[in-house]
Amino acid sequence: QSALTQSPSASGSPGQSVTISCTGTSSDVGAYELVSWYQQHPGKAPKLMIYEVNRRPSGVPDRFSGSKSGNTASLTVSGLHTEDEADYFCSSYGGINNFGVFGGGTKLTVL
Amino acid sequence: EVQLLESGGGLVQPGGSLRLSCAASGFTFSSYAMSWVRQAPGKALEWVSTISVSGGSTYYADSVKGRFTISRDNSENTLYLQMNSLRGEDTAVYYCAKAIVVMAFDYWGQGTLVTVSS
């Protein structure tokens, strides 16, 4: 079970947009529409931001959007707010024999 | 209000055992798959284990297979993780999480710290 690949860091200024990528394989990200994204502030539990590639849970601003192309999923944060500064993790289902995997995380800095 | 409250963490010696519990409230526990996710200090999230609504199907990360056992008591609205043969690399905050769909966790507990050290 290899972790999904995320860039360690990303940054943007307030009001700008930033995209975070998450690369897996044809057995996980590429095989299922079951990619999720989580936001985690220091010392806090993760918060679900996107599930099933592009669905937003109730209460998550529509500034957050998800997409997928092949083995790579992406999270886009539009109109950055200072409170968006956090760690972001992707996850994917990988089938019965490789059930679940997370990405290594991306630290988003809002300059 | 959905609440997940973990307990049972602490300091244990290598090779030792711990049992984590997660008390759930605010939703129909028996209708949702549940999972354990851990996070070593300063590290990424790591999926540990998932159990189906009935408890009849369980899934484990390779790193814990054969050492950890997930279970649930739907009459008590409680999720468990029995951890045996603990290693230093098992040191982490352990979260229980409710799944909205596979590998999509919409509610998390506050976490319980497990430290494996002599």
Interface residues (C-beta under 8 A of the other chain):
Chain A: Q1 A3 L34 S36 Y38 Q40 A45 P46 K47 L48 Y51 E52 P57 F89 S91 S92 Y93 I96 F99 G100 V101 F102 G103 G104 G105
Chain B: S35 V37 A44 L45 E46 W47 T50 Y59 Y60 A61 D62 S63 Y95 I100 V101 V102 M103 A104 F105 D106 W108 G109 Q110 G111
